[in-house]
Amino acid sequence: MIRGIYTAVSGLIAEEANQNVISSNMANANTVGYKSDSLIIKNFGDVLIENYDKVAGGKNVRNTIGGLSLGSKIDETVVDFTGGSIESTDKETDFAIEGRGFFTVRKNPPNGNGTFYTRDGHFHTNSRGYLVTDSGDDVMGINSRTGATEPIFVGNAKLTMDYNGNLKLNDVEGYRLSTVDFQDYKGLKKIGDNLYQGENPINTEDILIKHKALERSNVNVIEEMVNMMTVMRNFETNQKIVQTLDETLNKAANEIGAVR
């Protein structure tokens, strides 16, 4: 019976974690380029229940009763990298990737340090004239003149993009957006600010970028609402099981086992 309580409580813990993932998805339904998460839950594995009967001659005979589940556990959180819908905008610093690939950005102290990747192309020009993300991180580009990868300086110039993906400043070719892809997206890790951290990026220009457009979140709000209701029902069921087992243990300890 006590094992049953542990099993039900493991279900409560798993469903609470699942609820947090779903809540995060719904909260980011309007976040540009956001990719939804899903929680993978698996069981601990069944244990074999047996007992022994003593027969004539003092020998023990083993009897197999059956299997017993030890409950559920959280396996991993998986990111769905399915592309979101592309919507046109009138802003010259908006970009969207159609298909595979990521923009490259660089975090600077004190907010961090290093190179990261994002699908969020909602950029703007900061007070110093550089193209940055909503969090103020530098958007990296390849200088058309030197070939160096560096922050994109726009200044007060008019920013346009030609059919070959070249960024032009006042009609003068200046940069290409630094884009990468990965052989396997399973190694990518969300670090906040709609950024990803990953190893072994593949620098490639074979990525379709649309100018004056944004990729919307791939979160299906209706589906997430259905998932939330399912999680709530499962949570309530496990909660009732815990309460029932607790009441049964209370009776066993205080009524059945009472000495009169």
C-alpha positions in Angstrom: 0.0 0.0 0.0 2.8 2.4 0.9 4.4 1.5 -2.5 1.2 2.5 -4.1 1.4 5.9 -2.6 5.0 6.3 -3.9 3.7 5.3 -7.4 0.9 7.8 -7.3 3.1 10.6 -6.0 5.6 9.9 -8.9 2.7 10.5 -11.2 1.9 13.8 -9.5 5.5 15.0 -9.9 5.6 14.0 -13.5 2.3 15.8 -14.3 3.4 18.9 -12.4 6.5 19.1 -14.6 4.4 18.5 -17.7 2.1 21.3 -16.7 5.1 23.7 -16.4 6.2 22.8 -19.9 2.7 23.3 -21.4 2.4 26.6 -19.5 5.7 27.8 -21.0 4.5 26.9 -24.5 1.3 28.8 -24.0 3.1 31.8 -22.6 5.3 31.9 -25.7 2.6 31.4 -28.3 3.3 34.9 -29.6 7.1 34.8 -29.2 8.9 35.2 -32.6 10.6 32.0 -33.7 9.8 30.1 -30.5 9.8 26.3 -30.7 7.5 24.3 -28.4 8.7 21.8 -25.9 7.2 18.4 -24.9 8.0 16.3 -21.9 8.8 12.7 -22.3 7.7 10.5 -19.4 8.5 6.9 -19.0 8.0 4.3 -16.2 10.7 3.2 -13.8 10.3 -0.4 -15.0 8.1 -3.2 -13.5 9.3 -5.3 -10.7 8.4 -9.0 -10.4 6.4 -9.9 -7.3 6.9 -13.4 -5.9 6.2 -15.4 -2.7 7.2 -18.8 -1.3 5.1 -21.7 0.0 6.6 -24.2 2.2 5.6 -27.8 1.2 6.2 -31.2 2.6 9.8 -31.9 3.3 10.6 -28.3 4.3 11.1 -27.2 0.7 10.1 -23.7 -0.5 8.2 -23.4 -3.8 8.5 -20.0 -5.5 5.2 -18.6 -6.9 5.2 -15.7 -9.4 2.4 -13.3 -8.5 3.0 -10.8 -11.4 4.5 -7.4 -12.2 4.2 -4.2 -10.3 4.9 -0.7 -11.7 7.1 1.6 -9.6 5.5 4.7 -11.2 6.6 7.2 -13.8 9.6 9.4 -14.1 10.7 12.4 -16.3 12.9 11.2 -19.1 13.7 14.4 -21.1 12.3 17.6 -22.6 12.2 17.5 -26.4 12.1 20.6 -28.6 9.8 20.6 -31.7 11.8 22.3 -34.4 8.9 22.4 -36.9 8.9 25.7 -38.7 6.3 28.3 -37.7 4.3 30.4 -40.2 6.1 33.2 -42.0 4.4 36.6 -41.8 5.5 39.7 -43.8 6.2 43.0 -42.0 7.2 46.5 -43.1 10.3 46.6 -40.8 13.7 46.5 -42.6 15.4 44.9 -39.6 13.0 41.9 -39.5 14.2 38.6 -40.9 12.8 35.0 -41.0 14.4 31.7 -41.8 12.3 29.3 -43.9 13.3 25.7 -43.3 16.4 24.7 -41.4 19.0 26.9 -39.9 19.7 29.5 -37.2 20.9 33.1 -36.9 24.2 33.6 -35.1 24.3 36.1 -32.2 26.9 37.0 -29.6 26.3 37.8 -26.0 28.5 40.4 -24.3 29.3 40.9 -20.6 27.7 41.4 -18.2 24.7 39.5 -19.7 26.9 36.6 -20.8 29.8 35.8 -23.1 29.9 33.6 -26.2 28.2 32.7 -29.5 24.7 31.4 -29.5 21.9 30.7 -32.1 18.3 31.7 -32.6 15.4 31.5 -34.9 14.1 34.9 -33.7 14.8 37.4 -36.4 13.1 40.4 -34.7 16.2 42.6 -34.8 16.6 46.3 -34.3 19.4 48.9 -34.4 20.8 49.9 -31.0 22.1 53.4 -30.0 25.6 52.5 -31.3 24.3 51.6 -34.7 24.7 47.8 -34.5 22.0 45.3 -35.4 21.0 43.5 -32.2 18.3 41.1 -30.8 15.5 42.2 -28.5 17.8 41.2 -25.6 20.6 43.5 -26.9 22.8 40.7 -28.2 24.9 41.4 -31.3 23.7 39.9 -34.6 26.7 38.4 -36.3 27.4 38.9 -40.0 30.1 38.1 -42.6 31.8 41.3 -43.8 31.5 41.3 -47.6 34.9 43.1 -48.0 37.1 41.3 -45.4 35.2 38.0 -45.0 35.4 38.4 -41.2 32.6 37.4 -39.0 31.6 40.4 -36.9 28.7 42.4 -35.5 26.7 44.1 -38.2 27.1 47.8 -38.2 24.1 49.6 -39.8 24.4 53.1 -38.4 21.8 55.4 -40.1 22.0 53.6 -43.4 19.0 52.1 -45.2 19.1 48.4 -44.8 18.0 46.2 -47.7 18.6 42.6 -48.9 19.1 41.4 -52.4 18.0 38.1 -53.9 21.4 36.5 -53.0 21.0 37.2 -49.3 23.5 40.1 -49.3 22.7 42.9 -46.9 23.1 46.4 -48.5 23.6 49.6 -46.6 22.5 52.5 -48.7 22.6 50.2 -51.7 26.2 49.2 -51.0 26.9 45.5 -50.3 28.1 45.3 -46.7 27.3 41.9 -45.0 25.7 38.5 -45.1 23.9 37.3 -42.1 25.9 34.6 -40.3 23.8 31.5 -40.4 24.5 28.0 -39.2 22.9 24.6 -39.2 23.4 21.4 -37.2 23.6 17.8 -38.2 21.5 16.8 -35.2 19.2 19.2 -33.4 19.0 16.9 -30.3 22.2 18.4 -29.0 20.8 21.9 -29.0 19.9 23.3 -25.5 17.6 26.3 -24.7 19.4 28.8 -22.5 16.7 31.5 -22.3 16.2 34.7 -24.3 15.0 32.5 -27.2 18.6 31.4 -27.7 20.2 28.0 -28.2 23.5 26.6 -27.3 25.1 23.9 -29.4 28.3 22.2 -30.5 29.8 21.7 -34.0 27.7 24.3 -35.9 27.9 24.0 -39.7 28.5 27.5 -41.2 26.4 27.6 -44.4 24.9 30.1 -46.7 22.4 27.6 -48.1 19.7 28.9 -45.8 16.6 30.7 -47.1 16.2 34.0 -45.4 13.2 36.3 -46.0 13.6 40.0 -45.4 10.9 42.1 -43.8 9.3 39.0 -42.4 9.1 37.1 -39.1 8.6 33.4 -38.2 5.8 33.0 -35.7 5.9 30.5 -32.9 5.0 26.9 -33.8 2.9 26.5 -30.7 -0.7 25.2 -31.3 -2.7 26.9 -28.6 -5.7 24.7 -28.9 -3.6 21.6 -28.7 -1.8 22.9 -25.7 -5.1 23.7 -24.0 -6.3 20.1 -24.6 -3.0 18.9 -23.2 -3.4 21.1 -20.1 -6.9 19.7 -19.4 -5.6 16.1 -19.7 -2.7 16.9 -17.3 -5.2 18.4 -14.8 -7.4 15.3 -14.9 -4.4 13.0 -14.5 -3.2 15.1 -11.6 -6.6 14.9 -9.9 -6.8 11.2 -10.4 -3.4 10.6 -8.8 -4.3 13.0 -6.0 -7.5 11.0 -5.2 -5.5 7.8 -5.2 -3.0 9.2 -2.7 -5.9 10.4 -0.5 -7.7 7.0 -0.7 -4.5 5.1 0.2 -3.8 7.5 3.0 -7.3 7.1 4.5 -6.9 3.3 4.2 -3.6 3.3 6.0 -5.1 5.5 8.7 -7.9 3.0 9.3 -5.4 0.1 9.3 -3.2 1.8 11.9 -5.9 3.3 14.2 -8.9 1.0 13.9 -8.0 -2.5 12.6 -4.8 -2.6 14.5 -6.1 -1.1 17.7 -5.8 -3.2 20.8 -9.0 -3.4 22.9 
